[in-house]
């Protein structure tokens, strides 16, 4: 039967290579020098090669020791990480979490669900950064970010939370004055309110289950780099906009806004949590990710799948 690797001895080897001394290693690990020496001797016997050159004044790595050091250091680091994580999970979570999120979603939907998490974990410190610009998680030191988009391929770890529909919306008063469009080509001449960072920009793309895809170039009377800034003009009947359902949901419930062209769909996007590459995330970050996943999966705007009250679905020709 094949023997298991001597992981303890490899971890001790990595620590000896780091400190350059059996005595210092013994002091740091709380072990006797005899235990340290026996672990190295055990490894060298098992590998049938010397790992250290030893003299009365100093010790240094042999060629074999150098070759083994990187992996041995990884064994030590992973062992320390798993023990730290399990220890942290078994006690109250503590420490900072830096979070990035889009401005409107962050203020309207992320911030309101955080008090419950804070009450559960009072020693966790949340540091929020709200911006519609795409932040570099690694360079700017963020633990996680909420992204509402179709994610590009990257090294980031991503967890999909829910689908977000994009709806064509306007105020009842606007539709009374300008009529309800039934086909994307009917949008010509309509007043448009535009989110600056939308995927298609001024080209609005729709898909119909029978008629396929149709793109319509639009000219906006109001541009904003924050989609929530379009809401007052929308409610005042100043134009139509493509809005994510989480932004329009309350106005659709109250009747302040209506949807149009419900048989023509805009490609939906999704709400994701992304975090930097590498899986050694602190337990506090894991806890927040799990909490947010549970809360947003049951958000009311993530549950709707049909038409809204007052929506119009005229026949397309």
C-alpha positions in Angstrom: 0.0 0.0 0.0 1.4 3.4 -1.0 2.2 5.7 1.9 0.5 9.1 2.3 2.8 12.1 1.8 4.4 13.3 5.1 2.6 16.7 4.9 3.7 17.7 8.4 7.3 17.2 7.6 7.0 19.2 4.3 5.4 22.0 6.2 8.2 22.0 8.7 10.7 21.9 5.8 9.1 25.0 4.4 9.3 26.8 7.7 13.0 25.9 8.2 13.8 27.2 4.7 12.0 30.4 5.6 13.7 30.9 9.0 17.1 29.4 8.1 17.3 27.8 11.5 16.0 24.7 13.4 15.9 26.7 16.6 13.9 29.6 15.2 11.5 27.2 13.5 11.0 25.3 16.7 10.3 28.5 18.6 7.7 29.7 15.9 5.9 26.4 15.7 6.0 25.6 19.4 7.9 22.4 18.9 11.2 21.0 20.2 14.4 21.2 18.1 14.5 17.5 18.2 11.1 17.2 16.5 12.2 19.7 13.8 15.4 17.8 13.2 13.6 14.4 13.1 11.1 15.7 10.5 13.8 16.9 8.1 15.8 13.7 8.6 12.6 11.7 8.0 12.0 13.5 4.7 15.6 13.2 3.5 15.4 9.4 4.2 12.2 9.1 2.4 13.4 11.1 -0.6 16.9 9.5 -0.5 18.5 13.0 -0.9 19.7 15.8 1.2 17.5 18.9 1.4 19.8 21.2 3.4 23.6 21.7 3.5 24.5 21.9 7.2 27.6 23.4 8.8 28.4 24.6 12.3 27.6 28.2 11.3 24.8 28.0 8.7 22.5 25.9 6.7 21.4 26.3 3.1 19.1 24.6 0.6 20.6 21.9 -1.7 19.5 21.8 -5.3 16.8 19.2 -4.3 15.7 21.5 -1.5 15.3 24.4 -3.9 13.2 22.2 -6.3 10.9 21.2 -3.5 10.5 24.5 -1.7 7.7 26.1 -3.8 5.3 23.2 -3.4 6.3 22.7 0.3 5.6 26.3 1.0 2.2 25.9 -0.7 1.4 22.9 1.6 2.2 25.1 4.6 0.2 28.0 3.4 -2.9 25.9 2.5 -2.7 24.1 5.9 -2.6 27.5 7.7 -5.4 28.8 5.5 -7.8 25.9 6.1 -7.2 26.0 9.9 -7.7 29.7 10.0 -10.9 29.4 7.9 -12.4 26.6 10.0 -11.5 28.4 13.2 -13.1 31.6 11.9 -16.2 29.7 10.8 -16.5 28.2 14.3 -16.5 31.5 16.0 -18.2 34.9 15.2 -17.0 36.2 11.8 -14.9 39.4 12.0 -12.9 41.7 9.8 -13.5 44.0 6.7 -15.3 43.2 3.4 -14.9 45.7 0.6 -17.9 45.6 -1.8 -18.4 47.3 -5.2 -21.9 47.6 -6.8 -23.7 49.7 -9.4 -25.0 53.0 -8.0 -28.7 52.5 -8.4 -28.8 48.9 -7.4 -26.4 49.4 -4.5 -28.5 52.2 -3.0 -32.0 50.8 -3.7 -31.4 47.1 -3.3 -28.1 46.2 -1.7 -28.0 48.7 1.1 -31.5 47.7 2.4 -30.6 44.0 2.9 -27.3 44.7 4.7 -28.7 45.5 8.2 -29.8 41.9 8.8 -26.3 40.6 7.9 -24.8 43.3 10.1 -27.0 42.2 13.0 -26.0 38.6 12.5 -22.2 39.4 12.3 -21.6 42.5 14.3 -17.8 42.2 14.1 -17.8 42.3 10.2 -17.0 45.8 8.8 -18.7 46.5 5.4 -17.0 49.0 3.1 -19.3 49.9 0.2 -18.3 51.6 -3.1 -21.2 52.5 -5.5 -20.3 53.3 -9.1 -21.7 52.4 -12.5 -18.1 52.2 -13.8 -16.4 48.8 -14.0 -13.9 48.5 -11.1 -10.8 46.4 -11.1 -11.4 44.1 -8.1 -7.8 43.0 -7.8 -6.1 46.3 -8.4 -8.5 48.2 -6.1 -8.6 45.6 -3.3 -12.3 44.6 -3.4 -13.4 41.3 -1.9 -16.5 41.1 -4.1 -18.6 43.0 -6.5 -22.2 42.9 -7.8 -22.4 43.0 -11.6 -25.6 43.3 -13.6 -24.6 42.3 -17.1 -23.6 39.5 -19.4 -20.2 38.7 -18.0 -17.2 38.7 -20.3 -14.8 35.8 -19.9 -12.3 36.6 -17.1 -10.3 35.0 -14.3 -12.9 36.3 -11.8 -15.0 33.8 -9.8 -18.7 34.4 -10.6 -21.9 33.3 -9.0 -25.1 33.9 -10.9 -28.0 35.0 -8.6 -30.9 35.7 -10.9 -32.0 36.9 -14.3 -32.9 40.6 -14.8 -35.4 41.4 -17.5 -35.0 44.7 -19.5 -38.4 46.3 -20.1 -39.6 49.0 -22.5 -41.5 51.4 -20.2 -43.2 54.8 -20.2 -45.8 56.7 -18.3 -49.5 56.2 -19.1 -49.7 59.9 -20.0 -46.9 59.5 -22.5 -48.7 56.6 -24.2 -51.9 58.6 -24.3 -50.2 61.4 -26.2 -47.9 59.3 -28.5 -49.6 55.9 -28.7 -48.3 52.4 -27.9 -45.6 51.1 -30.3 -46.4 47.5 -31.5 -43.2 46.9 -33.4 -39.6 48.2 -33.0 -40.0 50.2 -36.2 -42.9 52.1 -34.6 -40.3 53.6 -32.2 -39.2 56.0 -34.9 -40.3 59.5 -33.7 -40.8 58.5 -30.1 -38.9 60.4 -27.4 -36.2 58.3 -25.8 -34.4 58.4 -22.5 -31.1 56.6 -22.6 -28.8 55.0 -20.1 -25.2 55.8 -21.2 -23.7 52.4 -20.3 -26.3 50.2 -22.0 -24.9 47.4 -24.0 -26.3 48.4 -27.4 -26.1 52.2 -26.9 -28.4 54.0 -29.3 -29.2 50.7 -31.2 -32.1 49.1 -29.4 -32.3 45.3 -30.2 -35.4 43.2 -29.8 -36.3 39.6 -30.4 -39.7 38.2 -31.3 -40.5 34.5 -31.0 -41.9 34.4 -34.5 -40.4 37.4 -36.3 -36.8 37.0 -35.1 -34.5 40.0 -34.3 -34.9 43.6 -35.1 -32.6 46.6 -34.3 -33.8 50.1 -34.2 -31.5 53.2 -34.0 -32.7 55.7 -31.5 -31.9 59.3 -30.8 -32.1 60.2 -27.1 -33.5 63.5 -25.7 -32.0 62.6 -22.3 -28.8 60.7 -21.6 -27.6 59.7 -18.1 -24.8 57.6 -16.7 -27.1 56.3 -14.0 -30.3 54.6 -15.0 -32.2 55.7 -11.9 -31.7 59.3 -13.0 -34.1 58.6 -15.9 -37.0 57.8 -13.6 -38.3 61.3 -12.9 -38.5 62.1 -16.6 -40.1 58.7 -17.3 -42.8 59.3 -14.7 -43.4 62.8 -16.0 -44.1 61.4 -19.5 -41.0 62.8 -21.2 -40.2 59.6 -23.1 -39.7 55.9 -23.2 -36.7 54.0 -21.8 -35.3 50.5 -21.6 -35.0 49.9 -17.8 -34.0 46.8 -15.8 -36.9 45.3 -14.0 -35.5 46.0 -10.5 -35.5 49.7 -11.2 -39.0 49.9 -12.7 -40.7 47.3 -10.5 -42.3 49.7 -7.9 -43.5 52.1 -10.6 -45.0 49.3 -12.5 -46.8 48.0 -9.4 -48.2 51.4 -8.7 -49.2 52.1 -12.3 -46.8 55.1 -12.6 -45.2 53.3 -15.5 -46.4 50.8 -18.0 -44.6 48.3 -20.3 -45.0 48.3 -24.0 -44.2 45.8 -26.8 -44.2 42.9 -24.4 -44.1 40.4 -27.3 -40.8 41.9 -28.3 -38.1 40.9 -25.8 -34.8 42.6 -25.1 -32.0 40.1 -24.3 -32.1 39.7 -20.5 -29.0 40.2 -18.3 -28.2 38.7 -14.9 -27.2 39.7 -11.5 -23.8 38.1 -10.5 -21.5 38.2 -7.5 -17.9 38.2 -8.7 -14.8 37.9 -6.6 -11.0 37.9 -7.3 -9.4 34.7 -8.6 -8.2 32.2 -6.0 -10.3 30.2 -3.6 -8.9 31.2 -0.3 -11.7 33.7 0.5 -12.2 34.5 4.2 -15.2 32.9 5.8 -16.8 36.3 6.3 -16.8 36.8 2.5 -18.3 33.4 1.9 -21.0 34.2 4.5 -21.9 37.5 2.8 -22.0 35.8 -0.7 -24.3 33.1 0.6 -26.5 35.7 2.4 -26.8 37.9 -0.7 -27.5 34.9 -3.0 -30.4 33.9 -0.7 -31.9 37.4 -0.4 -31.7 38.3 -4.1 -33.0 34.9 -5.3 -36.3 35.7 -3.7 -36.5 39.4 -4.6 -40.0 40.3 -6.0 -38.5 41.8 -9.2 -36.7 38.5 -9.8 -39.9 36.4 -9.6 -42.1 38.1 -12.2 -42.3 36.4 -15.6 -45.5 37.7 -17.2 -47.0 41.0 -18.3 -47.5 43.9 -15.9 -50.9 45.5 -15.2 -51.6 48.0 -17.9 -49.0 46.4 -20.3 -49.8 46.4 -23.9 -49.0 43.5 -26.3 -50.5 44.6 -29.7 -50.2 42.2 -32.6 -47.0 42.6 -34.6 -47.2 42.7 -38.4 
